[in-house]
Amino acid sequence: MKDSLSLPAMVGTALVVTALWGFNFVVIAVGVREVPPLLLACLRFVLAALPAVFLVKRPQVGWKLLVGYGLFLGVGQFGLLFTAIRWGSPAGLSSVILQAQAFFTALLAVAFLGEKFRWYHGVGLVVAGLGLALMGWTKTAGGAFSVPWPALVLLMLAAFMWAAANITAKKMGKVDTLGLMVWSSLVPPIPLFLLSWFLEGGDAVSFALGHLSWLSLGSIAYLAFLSTLLGYGLWNWLIVKKGASGVAPFSMLVPVFGVSSAWLVLGEDLTPGHFAAAGLILAGLGIHVFGQYFRFPRGSL
């Protein structure tokens, strides 16, 4: 039986979490200006794991699933996301494009979990796919692609990795999400550091570590403590109180906060083409999430 929680308290908490996660993209964009993206992701997970790992109980899941989740989410999703933003993908648009994870999750669930692919999954996928295509072809006033194609490819790969992490989490069954985040955060730092050293350069890594500004330290702290620990802690608390089905739709607000905060803080401008593309992506996501509640009138088919 779920504990009672007033509607205003639930909505207010959900808004706080989605705002934290939406602003997260702005913080990433600021952080990668001074710190190589893979190194920034590495430092994020170091702080997310330590010292919290000594205070939070390990989730009751096998190490194989825990390590797999950490690799998919930490190295795959965030390593690619941070790099895509460093390569020129606007923070606000990145928050929208990354929502393609919902469709990859549905497809992977069919392939590996035997779940059914419903009609609304297909419709949502087509609508969102049109939005992603439009986003890829939309140009700025200067005639350049607003999301460079290499960065767009990385974002799609990041969304796929997020989906793989979701499937891994589903295989775990019911698990404390805060404990999962803390303990899985032990996995990414070493692979991310090695990738950063060999791909981004040992000199760049050494220089960044020796010249961390207060802005860089603030970015790392936000990513580790506010976005990861506080965000997932509150999200898990909401799920315990109200159930996953009642809380999950609020995640659609993340790109709304991502786009608006990028506009306010970073001055990212959106053209009508961007709004149309983002609208199609969010509409497809809405069909994907809420299509199960739609019923055709009897005799209409």
C-alpha positions, 0 to 999 in steps of 0.5 A, spaced: 500 500 500 502 506 498 503 512 503 499 518 502 502 524 499 498 530 497 497 532 490 500 539 491 506 535 495 507 530 489 507 535 483 511 540 487 517 535 488 516 532 481 517 539 478 523 540 483 526 534 480 525 535 473 527 542 473 534 539 476 534 534 471 533 539 465 538 545 468 543 539 468 544 540 461 546 547 462 551 545 467 554 540 462 555 545 457 558 550 462 562 544 465 565 541 458 568 548 456 574 547 461 574 540 463 574 534 457 567 531 457 569 524 458 574 527 464 568 531 467 563 525 467 568 521 470 569 526 476 561 526 476 561 519 478 567 519 483 563 524 487 556 521 486 559 514 489 564 517 494 562 518 500 555 516 499 557 508 498 559 508 505 552 511 507 547 507 502 546 500 502 547 496 496 541 494 492 540 487 492 542 485 485 547 481 482 554 484 481 553 483 473 547 487 472 550 492 477 556 493 473 552 492 466 548 498 468 554 502 470 557 501 464 551 503 460 549 509 464 555 512 466 560 510 460 555 509 455 550 515 456 553 520 459 560 519 456 557 520 449 552 526 452 557 530 455 562 529 448 556 531 444 555 537 447 562 539 447 562 537 440 557 543 439 550 540 440 546 545 444 544 544 451 537 545 450 536 541 444 540 535 447 535 535 452 529 533 447 533 529 442 535 524 448 528 523 449 529 518 444 531 513 449 524 511 450 523 508 443 529 505 444 527 502 450 521 499 447 524 496 442 529 493 446 524 490 451 521 487 445 527 484 443 530 482 450 524 481 455 519 479 450 514 485 451 509 486 446 510 492 441 503 496 441 500 500 436 501 507 439 509 505 440 509 505 432 505 511 431 509 515 437 516 512 434 514 515 427 512 522 429 518 522 434 522 520 428 520 525 423 521 530 429 528 528 429 529 528 422 527 535 422 531 537 428 537 534 424 536 538 418 534 545 421 539 550 420 541 556 424 540 563 421 548 563 419 546 557 415 550 552 419 546 545 422 544 547 429 546 540 431 552 538 428 551 531 425 557 528 429 554 530 435 547 528 433 550 521 432 553 521 439 546 523 442 542 518 438 548 513 441 547 516 448 539 515 448 540 507 445 545 506 451 540 509 456 535 504 453 540 499 454 541 501 462 533 501 462 533 494 460 538 492 465 534 495 470 528 492 468 531 485 469 533 487 476 526 488 478 524 492 484 530 496 487 532 502 491 534 507 485 538 511 490 542 505 492 542 503 485 545 510 482 550 510 488 553 503 487 553 503 480 557 510 480 563 506 482 563 502 475 564 508 470 570 512 473 576 508 471 573 506 464 572 514 463 578 516 466 582 511 461 578 513 455 579 520 457 587 519 457 587 516 451 582 519 447 582 526 449 590 526 451 594 525 457 596 533 457 589 535 457 587 531 462 593 533 467 592 540 465 584 540 467 585 536 473 591 541 475 587 548 473 580 546 476 576 553 477 570 554 482 566 554 476 568 547 474 568 545 481 561 547 481 559 544 475 561 537 478 558 538 484 551 540 481 552 534 477 554 529 482 550 531 488 544 535 486 542 532 479 544 525 481 543 524 489 538 529 490 534 528 484 534 520 484 533 520 491 527 525 491 524 521 484 525 514 488 521 517 494 515 519 489 515 512 486 515 509 493 509 514 495 505 514 488 507 508 484 511 509 478 505 509 473 503 516 477 510 519 477 513 517 470 509 522 466 513 528 469 519 526 466 516 529 460 518 536 463 525 535 463 526 537 456 521 543 457 526 545 463 532 543 459 530 548 453 527 554 457 534 554 462 538 553 456 535 559 453 535 563 459 542 562 461 546 560 455 542 565 450 540 559 446 535 561 440 530 557 437 527 558 430 520 556 428 524 549 425 526 548 432 520 548 435 516 544 430 521 539 431 521 539 438 514 539 438 514 533 434 519 529 438 515 531 445 508 529 441 511 522 439 513 521 446 506 523 449 503 518 444 508 513 446 507 514 454 499 515 454 497 511 448 495 505 452 489 509 455 486 511 448 481 506 446 477 506 439 469 506 440 466 500 439 465 498 432 469 504 429 474 498 426 
